[in-house]
């Protein structure tokens, strides 16, 4: 799982974007590392989607909403990567 670190003070739990080539991309803030480190986990496939949910890297007050967003966005990324 690739990770990227950010120094931004404006954190988002999920970053879902459509790239220039039209493919979706999803990054999830690894909430297990907060507040010491601000690391985003790249979620390129359904296996990583499940791993992020299983390890509880996405959690908090709105955990059910966060998990459903990760599942939906992760599925979108996985489906777009199928040839």
C-alpha positions as CSV (number, residue, x, y, z in Angstrom):
1,X,0.0,0.0,0.0
2,X,1.5,3.3,-1.1
3,X,1.2,6.2,1.3
4,X,1.8,9.9,1.0
5,X,2.4,12.4,3.8
6,X,0.9,15.8,4.0
7,X,1.9,18.8,6.1
8,X,-1.4,20.5,5.5
9,X,-3.3,21.5,8.6
10,X,-6.6,21.1,6.6
11,X,-7.1,17.4,6.8
12,X,-9.8,15.4,5.0
13,X,-10.7,11.8,5.9
14,X,-11.2,10.9,2.3
15,X,-9.8,12.4,-0.9
16,X,-11.8,11.1,-3.9
17,X,-10.8,12.7,-7.3
18,X,-11.1,11.9,-10.9
19,X,-7.7,12.1,-12.6
20,X,-6.9,13.8,-16.0
21,X,-7.4,10.5,-17.8
22,X,-10.9,10.1,-16.3
23,X,-10.1,7.4,-13.7
24,X,-11.1,7.8,-10.1
25,X,-8.6,7.9,-7.3
26,X,-9.1,7.4,-3.6
27,X,-6.9,8.2,-0.6
28,X,-7.9,7.7,3.0
29,X,-6.4,9.4,6.0
30,X,-4.8,6.8,8.2
31,X,-6.5,7.8,11.4
32,X,-4.5,5.2,13.5
33,X,-1.4,7.5,13.0
34,X,-3.1,10.7,14.1
35,X,-2.2,13.1,15.6
36,X,1.6,12.4,15.3
37,X,1.6,11.6,11.6
38,X,-0.6,12.7,8.8
39,X,-0.5,9.9,6.2
40,X,-2.9,9.2,3.4
41,X,-3.2,5.6,2.2
42,X,-3.7,5.1,-1.6
43,X,-6.7,2.8,-2.2
44,X,-6.2,1.5,-5.8
45,X,-8.3,-1.7,-5.5
46,X,-10.9,-3.6,-3.6
47,X,-8.3,-5.6,-1.5
48,X,-6.9,-2.3,-0.2
49,X,-10.4,-1.0,0.4
50,X,-11.2,-4.0,2.6
51,X,-7.8,-3.7,4.4
52,X,-8.4,0.0,5.3
53,X,-11.8,-0.9,6.7
54,X,-10.6,-4.1,8.5
55,X,-7.7,-2.3,10.2
56,X,-10.0,0.6,11.2
57,X,-7.8,3.2,9.5
58,X,-11.0,5.0,8.8
59,X,-13.0,5.7,12.0
60,X,-14.4,8.3,14.2
61,X,-17.7,9.8,15.1
62,X,-19.2,9.1,11.7
63,X,-17.6,5.7,11.3
64,X,-20.5,4.1,9.5
65,X,-20.7,6.9,7.0
66,X,-16.9,6.9,6.5
67,X,-16.9,3.1,5.9
68,X,-19.7,3.3,3.4
69,X,-17.9,6.1,1.5
70,X,-14.7,4.1,1.4
71,X,-16.6,1.0,0.2
72,X,-18.4,2.9,-2.5
73,X,-15.4,5.0,-3.7
74,X,-13.1,1.9,-3.4
75,X,-15.4,-0.1,-5.6
76,X,-15.5,2.7,-8.1
77,X,-11.7,2.8,-8.3
78,X,-11.5,-1.0,-8.6
79,X,-14.1,-1.2,-11.3
80,X,-12.4,1.6,-13.3
81,X,-9.1,-0.3,-13.2
82,X,-10.5,-3.4,-14.9
83,X,-9.6,-3.7,-18.5
